[in-house]
Amino acid sequence: MPELPEVETIARELRPLVVGRRITAAWLDWPRQVKHPSVEQFVTNVRGREILAVDRRAKWLVISLGGRDDEEGTSAPGDEAVLAVQVKMTGQLDVVEPEAPRDKHVHVVFDLDDGKELRLRDPRKFGRVGLYNRDDAGGVLGADEATDLFKMFGPEPLDPEFSLADFRRRLRTRRARLKPLLMEQAFLAGVGNIYADEALWRARLHPLRTGAGLRPDQARELYHSLRAVLAEAIERRGSSVDSYRAPEGEGNMQRFLNVYGRTGKPCPRCGRRTRRIVVGARSTHFCSWCQRLPTRERTPGAQALLAAAR
């Protein structure tokens, strides 16, 4: 599934193509892709809105929309909305001419006022779109119109206001293993399998270590490693390791990954073989020499996972 860098890349590349454009119509052929409201309300209420901004929150695209035009072509004040998009595993967004071939995997289409189409192509149909209202403070209201749509997410790891001190406070009481902890969206927003593995390798920390078991210097190294790998991945337009593709094509961060997907290959740092275990049903890659697990954390559960390492 695309992670923070991939979704950020989609947002950045989509922005100049659609901001300022107005949605004149919407079409879809797979109703389950509409998360909220009903399909009929979605198609009706998205029509006539101007696209004001394209941003990201966690692994969601957040497309800000102006109010709908009235009969005189004037947007109603206070009628702003948000088109939220989850591309999930195989979703791809493109802005194309209407004559461009539309294969069977294109399931959502927005007609734009410049004659082009914003299309969601999604072979596995896991992607979701939703139309939500904003509150008076500019937040995004969920389907219940009472709570923040994104209330379940933790801080953005690249937010300038997310400090090392904040990170240490969040780690201090967490007994969870580092790999699933970094991927927990309530702990940090947007981090997934690829960049959790890469950040732990850079920080020389074993994925089975616990958050509360880190020394202050180790927490600092993990904080900086995570931010560095996410920033580098954005610069390289993400990792196209499966079906991910942004509007301008594939990313190339996959060429610079150190451990993810490299089972059995030499560790770039020490030359020893990269190992793979399954933690929380997710493949986890590491170097057992560079990323050693302290004796005090070699619990029976950890030992069982390591015994099954490839």
C-alpha positions, -999 to 999 in steps of 0.1 A, spaced: 0 0 0 13 35 -8 27 52 23 33 88 32 59 95 5 38 80 -23 6 98 -13 25 130 -8 40 126 -43 5 121 -58 -8 152 -40 21 173 -53 18 161 -89 -20 163 -89 -20 199 -75 -10 219 -106 -33 198 -128 -65 203 -109 -64 233 -86 -86 260 -100 -106 236 -120 -143 230 -114 -159 195 -113 -188 195 -138 -199 159 -134 -190 126 -117 -193 90 -129 -186 57 -112 -194 21 -118 -184 5 -84 -207 19 -57 -187 4 -29 -158 28 -37 -179 57 -22 -173 57 15 -196 86 23 -224 97 16 -247 77 -6 -236 73 -42 -265 95 -54 -256 123 -29 -219 120 -37 -225 125 -74 -249 153 -69 -230 172 -42 -196 170 -58 -208 186 -90 -202 223 -95 -175 226 -69 -141 243 -76 -110 224 -65 -92 248 -41 -63 227 -29 -48 192 -29 -31 181 4 -24 149 23 -32 136 58 -16 102 67 -22 80 36 -53 101 25 -55 126 -3 -74 157 10 -89 177 -19 -105 209 -7 -136 220 -26 -154 253 -28 -191 257 -24 -215 246 -51 -226 271 -77 -261 285 -74 -283 293 -104 -263 325 -109 -230 308 -109 -219 320 -75 -205 297 -49 -225 296 -16 -204 308 14 -199 282 41 -206 253 17 -170 242 14 -163 204 14 -135 179 12 -131 151 -13 -111 125 6 -94 98 -15 -77 66 -3 -58 50 -32 -50 19 -11 -32 -9 -28 -37 -4 -66 -54 30 -70 -39 54 -95 -50 90 -102 -46 106 -136 -57 137 -154 -63 129 -190 -80 141 -222 -115 125 -225 -105 107 -256 -78 88 -237 -86 50 -236 -106 41 -205 -99 5 -195 -121 -17 -173 -102 -7 -142 -112 29 -143 -140 31 -117 -144 68 -108 -143 98 -132 -146 135 -125 -152 157 -155 -134 191 -152 -143 224 -167 -113 225 -189 -125 194 -207 -102 169 -190 -110 141 -167 -97 132 -133 -98 93 -132 -93 68 -105 -80 35 -119 -81 7 -94 -77 -29 -105 -84 -44 -71 -112 -19 -62 -98 -13 -26 -96 25 -31 -122 47 -15 -136 82 -21 -158 103 2 -173 137 4 -172 154 38 -181 188 53 -158 211 71 -164 225 106 -162 262 115 -125 258 123 -117 243 90 -115 207 102 -129 178 83 -161 163 98 -166 126 96 -198 108 85 -214 115 119 -209 153 113 -197 155 149 -161 142 150 -129 149 131 -125 124 102 -88 122 110 -90 120 147 -76 85 149 -42 96 134 -11 105 153 12 133 144 28 137 109 64 126 113 76 154 89 56 182 106 81 208 117 63 210 150 68 173 157 99 174 178 123 149 191 109 155 226 74 147 213 87 115 198 105 104 230 73 111 250 53 89 227 79 61 229 85 62 266 56 40 278 51 18 247 60 -18 252 50 -27 216 77 -39 192 92 -11 171 81 -24 137 44 -26 144 46 5 166 60 26 138 32 14 115 5 21 140 -14 51 125 -24 63 160 12 65 169 25 82 138 6 90 106 15 76 72 44 52 80 40 17 66 60 -14 59 87 -1 36 98 29 55 95 13 90 120 -13 78 143 13 63 142 37 93 151 9 117 180 -2 95 193 33 93 190 36 131 206 2 137 176 -10 157 162 -45 156 124 -45 146 116 -66 177 129 -41 201 103 -22 222 97 15 222 102 18 260 134 -1 258 153 25 238 180 47 253 176 85 246 204 84 220 187 55 202 153 73 202 171 103 187 187 82 160 153 66 151 136 100 150 162 114 126 164 82 105 127 81 100 124 117 90 154 114 67 141 83 48 107 98 44 121 130 31 144 112 7 115 90 -6 94 121 -13 124 136 -32 126 104 -52 88 103 -58 82 72 -38 88 35 -42 72 17 -71 76 -18 -57 42 -30 -68 15 -10 -86 21 25 -73 23 52 -99 19 90 -95 5 113 -122 40 118 -136 48 81 -136 67 57 -113 89 67 -85 125 54 -81 131 52 -43 129 14 -47 164 15 -63 178 30 -30 162 7 -4 187 -9 19 167 -38 34 131 -38 23 125 -66 -2 161 -77 -1 158 -110 17 191 -130 13 210 -101 -3 240 -85 13 234 -58 38 248 -26 22 266 -17 55 282 -49 66 278 -74 38 260 -100 58 227 -116 45 195 -96 50 169 -116 70 131 -117 68 106 -124 95 68 -119 98 57 -95 125 20 -88 128 14 -105 94 38 -82 77 71 -90 61 99 -74 81 134 -71 68 166 -65 88 203 -72 92 208 -94 123 244 -81 126 238 -43 123 205 -45 141 211 -67 171 184 -76 196 195 -71 232 195 -102 254 169 -87 277 145 -84 249 149 -120 236 116 -131 249 101 -165 240 79 -148 214 109 -130 199 129 -162 198 101 -180 180 99 -153 153 137 -153 149 138 -191 146 115 -188 115 137 -161 99 146 -166 62 
